């Protein structure tokens, strides 16, 4: 089944954008540092990371750029999918029926 390029693009772009919007809102609410610390600890990573103060312009740019990149990624993946299924299946060679052989009229 063929994929619609726009639908795939907006689906992946919307997903990426929403995830990054959620991150920006966590930073704005002051939860960015505890969440980053938790995620790193859960992955057995001992790294000192400091989350910068919230910046509305940077947050907007983050959401817009990730949405655009997700959209482009979705379009590329859908196009590759469509190309992979567009090739016709290999045809087997059929024998051509000879008149009078193997049919009821040829008896």
C-alpha positions in Angstrom: 0.0 0.0 0.0 1.4 3.4 -1.0 1.9 6.1 1.7 0.8 9.7 1.3 3.9 11.8 1.5 2.1 14.7 3.2 0.5 12.5 5.8 3.7 10.7 6.7 5.5 14.1 6.9 3.0 15.7 9.1 2.7 12.7 11.3 6.5 12.4 12.0 6.9 16.2 12.1 4.0 16.6 14.5 5.4 13.9 16.8 8.9 15.4 16.8 7.5 18.9 17.4 5.2 17.8 20.2 8.0 15.9 22.0 10.2 19.0 21.8 7.4 21.3 22.8 6.9 19.1 25.9 10.6 19.5 26.7 10.5 23.3 26.3 7.5 23.4 28.6 9.3 21.3 31.2 12.3 23.7 31.1 9.9 26.6 31.4 8.3 25.0 34.4 11.6 24.4 36.1 11.5 20.6 35.6 14.2 20.4 33.0 17.1 19.8 35.3 15.5 17.0 37.4 14.2 15.3 34.2 17.6 15.4 32.6 19.3 14.1 35.8 16.7 11.3 36.0 17.1 10.3 32.3 20.9 10.2 32.5 20.8 8.2 35.8 18.4 5.7 34.2 20.8 5.2 31.4 23.8 4.6 33.8 25.4 7.9 32.6 27.4 9.9 35.1 27.6 13.3 33.5 27.2 16.7 34.9 24.7 18.6 32.7 23.3 22.0 33.4 20.0 23.0 31.8 20.1 26.7 30.8 17.3 29.0 31.8 14.2 29.1 29.6 14.4 31.2 26.5 11.2 31.6 24.5 12.9 32.4 21.2 15.2 29.3 21.5 12.2 27.2 22.5 10.2 28.4 19.4 13.2 27.7 17.2 13.6 24.3 18.7 10.0 23.3 18.1 9.9 24.8 14.5 13.2 23.2 13.4 12.4 19.7 14.8 8.9 19.9 13.2 10.4 20.7 9.9 13.1 18.1 10.1 10.5 15.5 11.2 8.3 16.5 8.3 11.2 16.1 5.8 12.2 12.8 7.4 8.6 11.5 7.1 8.4 12.5 3.4 11.8 10.8 2.6 10.8 7.6 4.5 7.4 7.5 2.8 9.0 8.1 -0.7 11.5 5.3 0.0 8.6 3.1 1.0 6.6 3.9 -2.1 9.7 3.2 -4.3 10.3 -0.1 -2.6 6.7 -1.3 -3.3 6.5 0.2 -6.8 8.7 -2.4 -8.4 6.4 -5.1 -10.0 6.7 -8.6 -8.6 8.7 -10.9 -10.8 6.4 -12.6 -13.3 6.5 -16.2 -13.9 6.5 -17.3 -17.5 3.2 -18.9 -18.4 2.8 -21.4 -21.2 0.6 -20.3 -23.9 -2.4 -22.6 -24.4 -2.4 -24.4 -27.7 -5.7 -24.6 -29.4 -7.3 -28.0 -29.1 -5.0 -29.3 -26.4 -6.4 -29.5 -22.9 -9.7 -27.7 -23.5 -13.2 -29.1 -23.9 -13.4 -27.8 -27.5 -10.5 -29.7 -28.7 -12.0 -33.1 -28.1 
